Structure formats: structure tokens, C-alpha cells
Amino acid sequence: MPAGGGGRFPAWAAMATAAFMMSHQVGGKSIRDALFLQAFGPERLPAMVMAAAAVSVLLGVFGARLFSRFSPERAVPWSFAASGVLQLAEWKLAEASPRLGALAVYLHMVAFGAVLLSSFWLLLSEQLDPIEAKKRIGRIAGAGTTGSVLGGLLAAQWRDLTGAGQEAALLGALGGIHLVCGLLLLQTPRRTEAPRAAPEPWISPQKVLRSAPHLRHLAALVLLGTAAAAILDFLYKRAAAETLGRGEVLLEFFAYFNTGVALVSFTLQTLVSRRALERIGVGRTVGAMPALVSGGSLLTLAAPLFPVIAGLRAVEATLRGSLFRAGYELMYTPIPPGEKRAAKTVIDVGCDRLGDAVGGALCQAALLLPGVPVGGVLLVATALIAAANTWVARQLDRIYVQVVERGLLHRAAEVLLSGAGDWTVDRELLESRYAAAPAAIEERQPSPTPPAAPVRVDDAAWCLAELRSGQEQRVKRVLEAQRPLDAVLAPAVIDLLAWPAVSGEAREALLSVRAPIAGQLGDRLADPKCDFSIRRRIPSLLLALGGRRAMQALVEGLEDERFEVRFRCARALDELACREPALRPPAEVVYAAVERELSVDQNLWRSRRLLAEQTPLEQLQHLDEVLKERADRSLEHLFSLLALVLPRE
């Protein structure tokens, strides 16, 4: 959750609102298309799409300014309530004048409906951090898909429920649904924010887009995807009107079609979306839709029949409502709220409607050109646009890492998970305690120490006594003579890691032990009572030893209360995974570690430092080359973790 405290956005409220909202969306699309085709026919559809796109762009700009001036928590509930009231007025208008009612409903569903969808996801993205989003967005979107099914079934059975000639009354029911959404959001507890002396200044969406390349990339993704979808939608509705006629049967057909799409979307959302995001990344998950649309358009050229065109449209709509939506919304969760509020509505609504306008213009041009095979030309255009969008989507993995970096300092929480107090104050105590030990011992000696006898390497008890003597030269002589080190001496040598003067020799001796000692090292690493100066040197030893037990110990170290231990464990895990991919830790464990790191106080985040330089084994070239100019160890640590689960391109 973002910083700020206060009430938590309940999962039940988010899921219930998503269900009602999407039931309205599917039922509204069905009645919108049926009323328009009955009143005007498919030939007027491209012009209507372009007109609705223009109105929607204006509303999108207004929405961006609204959500920059007022928080989504205040503006979104009242927007849903206003939509419900307007829908009730459209019900009466459609009964009095079907043609005017069809125009009003079309503009409302395309323009206002898009703003409401975007605003809901904007509100949701501000309530979730990047890791929580991966866990919850799939379930919330799945609840929305369930609502889509119910809304489609309501529209399909409306004539049986109310009788013939009562299609306009469905608008009244849809208005009531949006009023319920507004009430749900109004009654939901909200997080409390620090009081501000003055309202937040409006941030220009154009300025944000110019200064944020990742947002321009998302804008291109939306525009190209919608342009291809608009062309397919025109071909599909044109074929439906030619095949089924322009009677009341259109509402029933559109409703069942949208319901089928929603059912498949629900299945994909529930079973596939989260796994796809975790296993193949954001880019490939989002890119599945344009890739299949491009290939399917070329295949449809061979048989441009109504069932084939409807099937292609179903594929596009299904993937858009499941894989594409889950991956696309995930891209917004790490973006700072100021940028998000200024740009998201413009992208979701403005670029989406601009894509509609581009698709509508291409359709209109194909209709006006004499002798042009409309279906074939538009299918080729769809294939080309979708192919370009596939390339755009494949860049999202790289962009997501960049977005996470930019949004880190905006996602800090109040709870400190790194331990109480400033851990850097005891640096001298940790390092000097053992360094001063030999001098203290020598001060107590009444006379110079006589020359030591030759080391008896076959006497483990004598070696143990020498290792505990506290005299540097005696300790070093035993460590150098013990090659390989007797496993019985390993616990005593591990204790010597805290003494800087002999820690290097102790490390080499431990690496020479022929018996497995990763378990002993892991136990010391996990013991909070063990000296910190010992525990911070253990990760590089585990990396050198390798193996599954070492990996398990390093994973446990990611939960340590001390930042430096966690930092070195993450570095060691990343290098270990590069050497042995089979030892890569589970993705859910890594994401949980990232979530804990994101939940620290901002001042502590910026102040983290290491007590000593990293060993050569801990220096990871693929990260250090990127971050060598940065002093922010917290950010460097986060990238070490992300490198375990995200592609390295």
C-alpha cells in the first residue's frame, strides 16, 4: 500500500465495483450497437466512431485535469453517479426519439464509459504497490469478467423479461448499475493523507508525456491496438448486419457474443494472466493480443466469412480483456501519482479514442473508394498495424524495470522492516572489537611471548586452542597450515570472520573444507544473535560453495533485519543463478523480498550504506556497469532482486 496510512481499499469493494462496472459495459455495448444499427445501418458507423472519438478525447483531457486537481478517491464515485443519472435521461430520450436516443447512447458509452473505466483502474493502481498489484489485479479483473457475463445475459434475455419493443428500458437498468457503483465507492474507507496548504497544481498531460518516454510508449501501444480493434469491429458489425438484418435480433446476438467473450476472458484471467506475467513477463503477455490479431487477419483473407470475422473479433476482444488488460494496468502501478493522474486518462481515453478515429478513417476511406475490396484492404491494414504493435509490446519488459526505478521513492510505507534505529552507529564497535583484541591481550602479557613451537596439524585440540588464542600470528599460522581445514575446526574458524586482520585467511580455510559446511554457514547467517560482522561475510562464502543448501540459506537471508546482510545475499543469489539456473529462487519469494524493501521509510531508504567494499565474487558486472554512478544502495539492492525474476535485456 502506498504511504499515508488510513483505511485500506477492501478487496471485496474493488471486486464488487469491477463486477457492476463491467456488467454495465457489456450490456451497454450491446444496446448501443443494436440501437445504432437499427436506426442508421453499418454504413454510418465509421463516421459515428470518429465523432465519438473526438468527444471522448475532449472528455479525456477534462478527466486528466479533474484527477490532477482532485484525488481519484473524491472524483471517481461522483463520476459514476453522474453517468447513472445521464443514462436514466437517455432512456426517456430513446423512447421519445429513437434516432436521437441512439446517438446519445453511442456517445455516452464510447466517451463517458471510457473515462469511467480508466478512472476506476487509476484509483485502483494508486491503492496497490507493484507487488500487491500482481496478486490482486488478476482477481479484480476476474470479478469484472464475471460481471461482464451477467451483464451480457441480462441484455440477451431483456426481450423475454420485458416483452418486445422495450429495448430502451434496458438503459434505465444500466443507469441504476452505475449509481450502485458510485455508492460502493463513496462508502469505501479511504486512506488518510497529510493535509495540504493548497490544492495540488494541475500538471499538464502534454508536459508529462514529453518528459516521460515510458508513457509515450504506452500511448503508442494503446493507439495501435485500438486502431486495429476498430477496423475489426467495423468488419464484424457490418457482416452481422448483412447476415442477421437490422431487427431486434441484433441485441440478442450482440449480447450473447459479448457474454461468450467474457466467459473466455474470465477463464484466461483466472488461470493464465498471473502465471503469464510471472513466467514470460509483461512484454510477451501484452504482445500476445496484437501477434494473434496480425496472424489471424492474414488467415481471414482466405475465407472472409461472417463466422471467421466474428471469431477473429472474439479473439481480439478476449485477449484485450484478459492478458492485455492485466499486463497493461500493471505498468501503471509503480508510476508516481502526479504523473499517473495527469497522463493515464489521456492515454486510456485520448489515445484509445484516437485509435478509434484512425481505424474509423481507414474504414471510411475504404468505403468511399470505388472498386476497392473493402474487406481485403481492411484486413491487410489490420495485420500491419497489429504487427507494429507487437514490436511495441515486446519493449515493455525493459520499460517496466525503468518505471519501477523511477517510482521507488514514491511508494514508501510507514512500517520500518529493516530494524529499529540507525544501524550505522555501531560500525566502529563491530569492526574494532576484534581488531583490538590482540593488543589487549599483549598488554596483559608480563613478558614477550616466546617463539611458538611448530604447528602440530594432526592435533585438532591444539589447533583449536591456537585459533582461540587471540594472537594474530599464531592464528594465521594454523589457518595456513590447515589445508584442507579439518571440519571439526570449522565453527571456530567461522568465528574468526569477525576479526578483520584474519578474516581473509579464515575465508580461504573454510573454502578448503572437504566436508559440507553450507548448513553451518546458513545457521550462522540466520541466527540474529550471531555477530553482524560474521553474518555479513557469509553470503560470499555460500556463493563460492554453491549448491542447493547454499541457495536456501541465501534465500532465508533476504528476510534478515540488517540491510547489508540482505544486500549481500541478493548479490550472491543473482550470481549463483547465473552460474546454475536450476538454483534460481522461486519468483514469489523474490517478489515478497522486493515488497519488503519497498516498504521502508524514505529517509532510511536514502541513507543506506555498506560497511565495507564488496568482494570480487559479490561484484556483478551486469548490474554494476549500469549502477556504478549511483550511491543509492537501496536501489542497487532492488535491482539485484529484480534481476532474479525479470529478463536481463
C-alpha positions in Angstrom: 0.0 0.0 0.0 1.2 3.5 -0.6 2.3 5.6 2.2 -0.1 7.7 4.0 -1.9 5.3 6.4 -5.6 5.3 6.9 -8.2 2.9 5.5 -7.2 0.1 3.2 -9.1 -0.3 -0.1 -11.0 -3.5 0.6 -10.7 -6.3 -1.9 -14.4 -7.0 -1.8 -15.3 -3.4 -2.7 -12.9 -3.4 -5.6 -14.2 -6.7 -6.9 -17.9 -5.7 -6.5 -17.3 -2.4 -8.2 -15.5 -4.1 -11.1 -18.3 -6.6 -11.5 -21.0 -4.0 -11.6 -18.9 -1.7 -13.8 -18.2 -4.4 -16.4 -21.8 -5.7 -16.4 -22.8 -2.2 -17.4 -20.1 -2.1 -20.0 -21.1 -5.3 -21.8 -24.8 -4.6 -21.5 -24.3 -1.0 -22.6 -22.2 -2.0 -25.7 -24.9 -4.5 -26.7 -27.7 -2.0 -26.6 -25.5 0.8 -28.1 -24.7 -1.3 -31.2 -28.2 -2.6 -31.6 -29.9 0.8 -31.3 -27.4 2.4 -33.7 -27.5 -0.3 -36.4 -31.3 -0.3 -36.3 -31.5 3.4 -36.7 -28.7 4.1 -39.2 -27.2 0.9 -40.5 -23.5 -0.1 -40.8 -22.6 2.5 -43.4 -22.8 5.4 -40.9 -20.7 3.5 -38.3 -17.2 4.8 -39.3 -18.4 8.4 -39.2 -20.0 7.8 -35.8 -16.9 6.2 -34.5 -14.8 9.3 -35.5 -17.3 11.7 -34.0 -17.5 9.7 -30.7 -13.7 9.6 -30.7 -13.5 13.4 -30.9 -15.9 13.9 -28.0 -14.0 11.2 -26.0 -10.7 13.0 -26.4 -12.2 16.2 -25.0 -13.6 14.3 -22.1 -10.2 12.5 -21.6 -8.4 15.9 -21.3 -11.1 17.1 -18.9 -10.7 13.9 -16.9 -7.0 14.2 -16.7 -7.3 17.8 -15.3 -10.1 16.7 -12.9 -8.0 13.8 -11.4 -4.9 16.1 -11.1 -7.0 18.8 -9.3 -9.0 16.3 -7.1 -7.8 12.9 -6.0 -9.4 9.9 -7.7 -10.9 8.9 -4.3 -13.1 12.0 -4.5 -13.8 12.3 -8.2 -14.4 8.7 -9.3 -17.5 8.0 -7.2 -19.3 11.1 -8.3 -18.4 10.4 -11.9 -20.1 7.1 -11.7 -23.2 8.7 -10.1 -23.4 11.3 -12.9 -23.2 8.6 -15.5 -26.1 6.8 -13.9 -28.3 9.9 -13.9 -27.4 10.6 -17.6 -28.3 7.0 -18.5 -31.7 7.4 -17.0 -32.3 10.5 -19.1 -31.2 8.7 -22.2 -33.8 6.0 -21.5 -36.6 8.6 -21.8 -34.9 10.2 -24.9 -34.7 6.9 -26.7 -38.4 6.2 -26.1 -39.3 9.7 -27.5 -36.9 9.8 -30.4 -35.1 6.5 -31.3 -32.5 8.2 -33.6 -31.5 10.9 -31.1 -31.5 8.3 -28.4 -29.2 6.1 -30.4 -26.8 9.0 -30.9 -26.8 10.0 -27.3 -26.3 6.4 -26.1 -23.4 5.8 -28.5 -21.6 9.0 -27.4 -22.2 8.2 -23.8 -20.9 4.6 -24.0 -17.8 5.5 -26.1 -16.8 8.8 -24.4 -18.0 8.7 -20.9 -17.8 5.0 -20.5 -14.1 5.0 -21.4 -13.3 7.8 -18.9 -15.0 5.8 -16.1 -13.2 2.6 -16.9 -9.9 4.4 -16.9 -10.6 6.3 -13.7 -11.5 3.1 -11.8 -8.2 1.5 -12.8 -6.4 4.7 -11.9 -8.0 4.7 -8.4 -7.0 1.0 -8.1 -3.4 1.5 -9.2 -2.9 4.2 -6.5 -4.1 1.8 -3.9 -1.7 -1.0 -4.8 2.1 -1.2 -4.9 3.7 -3.1 -7.8 4.0 -6.4 -5.9 0.5 -6.4 -4.5 -0.8 -5.4 -7.9 0.4 -8.7 -9.4 -1.5 -10.6 -6.7 -4.8 -8.6 -6.8 -5.3 -7.1 -10.2 -5.9 -10.5 -11.8 -8.6 -11.4 -9.2 -10.3 -8.0 -9.5 -10.2 -8.2 -13.3 -11.7 -11.7 -13.0 -14.5 -10.3 -10.9 -15.1 -7.7 -13.6 -15.3 -10.5 -16.2 -17.9 -12.3 -14.1 -19.9 -9.1 -14.1 -19.4 -8.9 -17.9 -21.1 -12.4 -18.2 -24.0 -11.3 -16.0 -24.4 -8.0 -18.0 -24.4 -9.9 -21.3 -27.0 -12.4 -20.1 -29.2 -9.5 -18.8 -29.1 -7.9 -22.3 -29.7 -11.2 -24.1 -32.8 -12.0 -22.0 -34.1 -8.5 -21.8 -36.8 -9.0 -24.5 -38.0 -12.2 -22.7 -38.1 -10.3 -19.4 -39.9 -7.1 -20.5 -41.5 -8.0 -23.9 -41.0 -6.8 -27.4 -40.3 -3.1 -28.1 -38.9 -2.4 -24.6 -35.2 -2.3 -25.6 -34.8 1.3 -24.4 -35.8 0.3 -20.9 -32.5 -1.5 -20.6 -30.9 1.9 -20.4 -32.7 2.5 -17.1 -31.4 -0.7 -15.6 -27.8 0.3 -16.7 -28.2 3.7 -15.1 -29.1 2.0 -11.9 -26.0 -0.1 -12.1 -23.7 2.9 -12.3 -25.5 4.5 -9.4 -24.7 1.4 -7.3 -21.0 1.7 -8.4 -20.9 5.3 -7.2 -22.5 4.3 -3.8 -20.0 1.5 -3.4 -17.0 3.8 -4.0 -18.5 6.5 -1.7 -18.8 4.1 1.2 -15.4 2.6 0.8 -12.9 3.5 3.6 -10.1 5.7 2.2 -6.6 6.2 3.3 -5.9 9.5 5.1 -3.4 11.9 3.5 -1.4 14.6 5.1 -3.2 18.0 4.9 -2.0 20.3 2.2 -1.9 24.1 2.5 -3.2 24.5 -1.1 -4.6 22.2 -3.8 -2.1 20.3 -5.9 -1.3 22.3 -9.1 -2.6 20.9 -12.3 0.1 19.0 -14.2 -0.1 19.3 -18.0 -0.6 15.9 -19.6 1.3 17.1 -22.7 4.3 18.1 -20.5 4.3 14.8 -18.7 4.2 12.8 -21.9 7.0 14.9 -23.4 9.2 14.3 -20.4 8.3 10.6 -19.8 9.3 8.2 -22.7 7.7 5.2 -21.0 4.3 6.9 -21.1 4.7 7.8 -24.8 5.4 4.1 -25.3 2.2 3.1 -23.6 0.4 5.7 -25.6 1.6 4.1 -28.8 0.6 0.7 -27.5 -2.9 1.8 -26.9 -3.3 3.8 -30.1 -2.1 1.0 -32.4 -4.1 -1.7 -30.5 -7.3 0.3 -30.7 -6.9 1.2 -34.4 -6.7 -2.5 -35.3 -9.6 -3.3 -33.0 -11.8 -0.5 -34.6 -11.2 -2.0 -38.1 -12.1 -5.5 -36.9 -15.1 -4.1 -35.1 -16.5 -2.5 -38.2 -16.0 -5.6 -40.3 -17.7 -7.7 -37.6 -20.7 -5.4 -37.2 -21.0 -4.9 -41.0 -21.1 -8.7 -41.5 -23.6 -9.1 -38.6 -26.0 -6.6 -40.1 -25.7 -8.1 -43.6 -26.3 -11.6 -42.2 -28.9 -11.1 -39.4 -30.7 -8.0 -40.7 -31.5 -4.9 -38.6 -34.2 -6.1 -36.3 -34.4 -6.7 -32.6 -32.4 -9.9 -33.0 -29.2 -7.8 -33.2 -29.4 -7.0 -29.4 -29.7 -10.7 -28.6 -26.8 -11.6 -30.9 -24.5 -8.9 -29.6 -25.4 -9.8 -26.0 -24.6 -13.5 -26.4 -21.4 -12.7 -28.4 -20.2 -10.4 -25.6 -21.1 -12.9 -23.0 -19.1 -15.6 -24.7 -16.1 -13.3 -25.0 -16.5 -12.5 -21.3 -16.5 -16.2 -20.3 -13.3 -16.9 -22.2 -11.7 -13.8 -20.8 -12.7 -14.9 -17.3 -11.0 -18.3 -17.9 -7.8 -16.7 -19.2 -7.9 -14.1 -16.4 -8.3 -16.7 -13.7 -5.9 -19.4 -14.9 -3.4 -17.7 -17.2 -2.8 -14.0 -16.6 -0.9 -14.1 -13.3 1.2 -17.0 -14.4 1.9 -15.4 -17.7 3.1 -12.2 -16.0 5.4 -14.1 -13.7 6.8 -16.5 -16.2 7.1 -14.7 -19.5 7.0 -11.1 -18.4 4.9 -8.1 -19.2 6.0 -7.7 -22.8 5.1 -11.1 -24.1 1.9 -11.2 -22.1 0.7 -7.9 -23.6 2.1 -8.8 -27.0 0.0 -12.0 -27.3 -3.0 -10.0 -28.5 -1.5 -8.0 -31.4 0.5 -11.0 -32.5 -2.6 -13.2 -32.8 -4.6 -10.4 -34.4 -1.9 -9.9 -37.1 -1.7 -13.5 -38.0 -5.4 -14.1 -37.8 -6.1 -11.1 -40.1 -3.9 -12.6 -42.8 -5.6 -16.0 -42.4 -9.0 -14.4 -42.7 -8.2 -13.1 -46.1 -8.5 -16.7 -47.4 -12.1 -17.0 -46.1 -13.7 -13.6 -45.2 -16.9 -15.1 -44.0 -19.1 -13.8 -41.1 -18.2 -16.7 -38.7 -14.5 -16.3 -39.4 -14.6 -12.5 -39.0 -16.6 -12.9 -35.8 -14.1 -15.4 -34.5 -11.2 -13.1 -35.1 -13.0 -10.3 -33.4 -13.7 -12.6 -30.4 -10.0 -13.5 -30.1 -9.0 -9.8 -30.1 -11.7 -8.9 -27.5 -10.9 -11.9 -25.3 -7.2 -11.2 -25.1 -7.8 -7.5 -24.6 -10.0 -8.1 -21.6 -7.6 -10.6 -20.0 -3.9 -10.8 -20.8 -3.6 -7.4 -22.3 -5.5 -5.6 -19.6 -3.7 -7.4 -16.7 -0.2 -6.5 -18.2 -1.1 -3.0 -19.3 -2.6 -2.0 -15.9 0.5 -3.4 -14.1 2.6 -0.9 -16.0 1.0 1.9 -14.1 1.4 0.7 -10.5 5.0 2.0 -10.0 4.4 5.4 -11.7 4.3 8.3 -9.3 0.7 9.5 -8.6 1.3 13.0 -10.1 2.4 11.6 -13.5 -0.3 8.9 -13.4 -3.2 11.2 -12.7 -2.0 13.7 -15.4 -1.4 11.1 -18.2 -3.4 7.9 -17.6 -6.8 9.2 -18.6 -5.3 10.9 -21.6 -3.7 7.7 -22.7 -6.6 5.4 -21.8 -9.2 7.7 -23.3 -7.5 10.1 -25.6 -5.1 7.6 -27.3 -7.8 4.9 -27.3 -10.3 7.2 -29.0 -7.6 8.5 -31.3 -7.0 4.9 -32.3 -10.8 4.6 -32.9 -10.6 7.7 -35.1 -7.7 6.2 -37.1 -9.5 2.9 -37.6 -12.7 4.7 -38.5 -11.0 6.9 -41.0 -9.4 3.9 -42.7 -12.8 2.2 -42.9 -14.5 5.4 -44.2 -11.8 5.7 -46.9 -12.2 2.1 -48.0 -16.0 2.7 -48.3 -15.6 5.8 -50.4 -13.0 4.5 -52.8 -14.8 2.9 -55.8 -13.9 -0.6 -56.8 -11.9 -1.4 -53.7 -12.4 -4.7 -52.0 -13.3 -3.3 -48.6 -12.8 -6.5 -46.5 -9.5 -7.4 -48.0 -7.9 -4.0 -47.8 -9.0 -3.5 -44.2 -7.7 -7.0 -43.1 -4.3 -6.2 -44.6 -4.3 -2.8 -42.8 -5.2 -4.6 -39.5 -2.4 -7.1 -39.9 0.2 -4.4 -40.5 -1.0 -2.3 -37.5 -1.1 -5.3 -35.2 2.4 -6.4 -36.3 3.8 -2.9 -35.4 2.0 -3.1 -32.1 3.6 -6.5 -31.4 7.0 -4.9 -31.7 6.0 -2.1 -29.3 4.7 -4.6 -26.7 8.0 -6.6 -26.7 9.8 -3.5 -25.3 7.6 -3.4 -22.1 9.9 -5.7 -20.0 12.8 -3.2 -20.3 10.4 -0.3 -19.7 8.8 -1.8 -16.6 12.2 -2.0 -14.9 12.8 1.6 -15.7 9.4 2.6 -14.4 10.0 0.7 -11.1 13.2 2.6 -10.6 11.5 6.0 -11.1 8.6 5.2 -8.8 10.5 3.6 -5.9 10.7 6.7 -3.7 7.0 7.4 -4.2 5.9 4.0 -2.8 7.5 4.1 0.7 5.3 2.9 3.6 5.3 3.8 7.3 6.4 0.5 8.7 10.1 0.1 9.0 11.1 -3.5 8.3 14.9 -3.0 8.5 15.2 -2.9 12.3 14.9 -0.2 14.9 17.3 2.7 15.0 20.3 3.7 12.8 22.3 0.6 12.3 25.4 2.5 11.1 26.2 4.0 14.6 27.8 0.7 15.8 30.2 0.4 12.9 33.3 1.0 15.0 32.1 -1.3 17.7 31.6 -4.1 15.2 34.9 -3.7 13.5 37.2 -2.6 16.3 36.1 -5.2 18.9 38.0 -8.0 17.3 40.8 -5.8 15.9 41.7 -4.5 19.3 41.7 -8.0 20.9 45.3 -8.9 20.2 46.6 -5.6 21.6 44.6 -6.0 24.8 46.0 -9.5 25.2 49.5 -8.3 24.6 49.2 -5.5 27.2 48.4 -8.2 29.8 51.5 -10.2 29.0 54.2 -9.8 31.6 57.0 -10.7 29.2 57.4 -11.1 25.5 55.8 -14.2 24.0 58.4 -17.0 23.4 58.8 -18.4 19.9 55.9 -20.7 19.1 56.5 -24.4 18.6 56.0 -25.9 15.2 52.3 -26.4 14.4 51.0 -29.9 15.1 48.5 -30.1 12.3 47.4 -33.6 13.5 46.3 -32.3 16.9 42.8 -30.8 16.4 42.5 -29.8 20.1 45.9 -27.9 20.0 44.8 -26.2 16.7 41.6 -25.2 18.3 43.4 -23.6 21.2 45.7 -21.7 18.9 42.7 -20.4 16.9 41.2 -19.1 20.1 44.5 -17.6 21.4 43.6 -14.0 20.2 47.2 -13.6 18.7 47.2 -12.8 15.0 50.4 -14.6 14.0 49.5 -17.8 15.9 46.0 -17.8 14.3 47.4 -17.2 10.8 50.0 -20.0 11.1 47.3 -22.5 11.9 45.0 -21.3 9.2 47.7 -21.5 6.6 48.9 -24.9 7.8 45.4 -26.4 7.8 44.8 -27.2 4.1 42.3 -28.7 3.8 40.8 -27.5 7.0 39.6 -30.1 9.4 35.8 -29.9 9.6 36.0 -30.1 13.4 37.6 -26.7 13.3 35.1 -25.1 11.0 32.9 -23.5 13.8 35.9 -21.8 15.4 37.1 -20.5 12.0 33.7 -19.1 11.3 34.0 -17.1 14.5 37.3 -15.6 13.1 35.4 -14.0 10.2 34.6 -11.2 12.6 38.3 -10.3 13.0 39.3 -8.2 10.1 43.0 -9.0 10.5 42.5 -12.7 9.8 39.1 -12.8 8.1 40.7 -13.3 4.6 42.7 -16.4 5.8 39.7 -17.7 7.7 37.7 -17.4 4.4 40.3 -19.4 2.4 40.5 -22.0 5.1 36.7 -22.5 5.2 36.6 -22.9 1.4 39.2 -25.7 1.7 37.0 -27.9 3.9 36.1 -31.1 2.1 33.0 -31.8 4.2 29.8 -29.9 3.5 29.6 -26.7 5.7 26.9 -24.7 3.9 24.5 -25.8 6.6 26.7 -24.4 9.4 27.1 -21.2 7.5 23.4 -20.9 6.8 22.6 -21.5 10.5 25.0 -18.7 11.5 23.5 -16.4 8.8 20.0 -17.0 10.1 21.0 -16.5 13.8 20.2 -12.9 14.8 22.4 -13.4 17.9 25.5 -14.1 15.8 27.8 -11.1 15.4 26.8 -9.0 12.4 30.3 -8.7 11.2 30.3 -12.5 10.8 26.9 -12.7 9.1 27.7 -10.0 6.5 30.7 -12.1 5.3 28.9 -15.4 5.0 26.9 -14.7 1.7 30.1 -14.6 -0.4 31.2 -17.9 1.2 27.9 -19.5 0.3 28.2 -18.2 -3.2 31.7 -19.8 -3.5 30.5 -23.1 -2.2 27.4 -23.2 -4.4 24.7 -25.9 -4.2 21.1 -26.0 -3.2 21.7 -25.7 0.5 23.7 -22.5 -0.1 20.8 -21.2 -2.2 18.3 -21.9 0.6 20.4 -20.2 3.2 20.8 -17.1 0.9 17.0 -17.0 0.4 16.5 -17.0 4.1 19.0 -14.2 4.4 16.7 -12.0 2.3 14.5 -11.7 5.4 17.3 -10.6 7.7 16.8 -7.5 9.8 20.1 -5.9 8.7 20.2 -4.3 5.2 23.8 -5.2 4.5 23.1 -8.9 5.0 20.1 -8.7 2.7 22.1 -6.8 0.1 24.9 -9.3 0.0 22.5 -12.3 0.0 20.7 -10.8 -3.1 24.0 -10.2 -4.8 25.2 -13.8 -4.1 21.8 -15.3 -5.2 22.0 -13.4 -8.5 25.5 -14.6 -9.3 24.6 -18.1 -8.2 21.5 -18.2 -10.5 23.7 -17.0 -13.4 26.1 -19.9 -12.9 23.4 -22.5 -12.1 20.0 -21.6 -13.5 18.4 -24.6 -11.7 19.2 -22.8 -8.4 17.2 -19.7 -9.2 14.9 -19.0 -6.2 11.1 -19.1 -6.6 9.6 -15.9 -8.1 7.1 -15.5 -5.3 9.9 -15.4 -2.7 11.8 -12.7 -4.7 8.7 -10.6 -5.1 8.0 -10.8 -1.4 11.5 -9.6 -0.7 11.0 -6.7 -3.2 7.8 -5.8 -1.4 9.5 -5.6 1.9 12.2 -3.4 0.5 9.7 -1.0 -1.0 8.0 -0.7 2.4 10.7 1.3 4.3 10.9 4.9 5.3 12.1 7.2 2.6 14.9 8.7 4.7 16.2 5.3 5.7 16.0 4.3 2.0 18.3 7.1 1.0 20.8 6.7 3.9 21.7 3.0 3.5 25.4 2.3 3.0 27.7 -0.8 3.2 30.3 -1.2 6.0 32.9 -2.4 3.5 33.6 -2.9 -0.2 32.2 -5.9 -1.9 34.4 -8.9 -2.6 35.2 -9.8 -6.2 32.7 -12.6 -6.0 29.9 -10.2 -5.0 30.6 -7.7 -7.8 28.1 -8.4 -10.6 29.2 -6.8 -13.8 25.8 -6.9 -15.5 24.4 -4.7 -12.7 27.5 -2.7 -11.6 28.1 -1.4 -15.1 24.5 0.1 -15.0 24.6 1.4 -11.4 28.3 2.3 -10.9 27.4 6.0 -10.8 24.7 5.6 -8.2 25.3 5.9 -4.5 21.9 4.6 -3.6 22.5 1.2 -2.2 18.8 0.6 -1.7 18.1 1.0 -5.4 21.1 -1.2 -6.3 19.7 -3.9 -3.9 16.3 -3.8 -5.6 17.8 -4.3 -9.0 19.7 -7.3 -7.7 16.4 -8.8 -6.7 14.6 -7.9 -9.9 17.4 -9.5 -11.9 16.4 -12.8 -10.4 13.0 -12.8 -11.9 12.9 -10.3 -14.8 14.7 -10.6 -18.2 18.1 -9.0 -18.3 17.7 -7.2 -21.6 
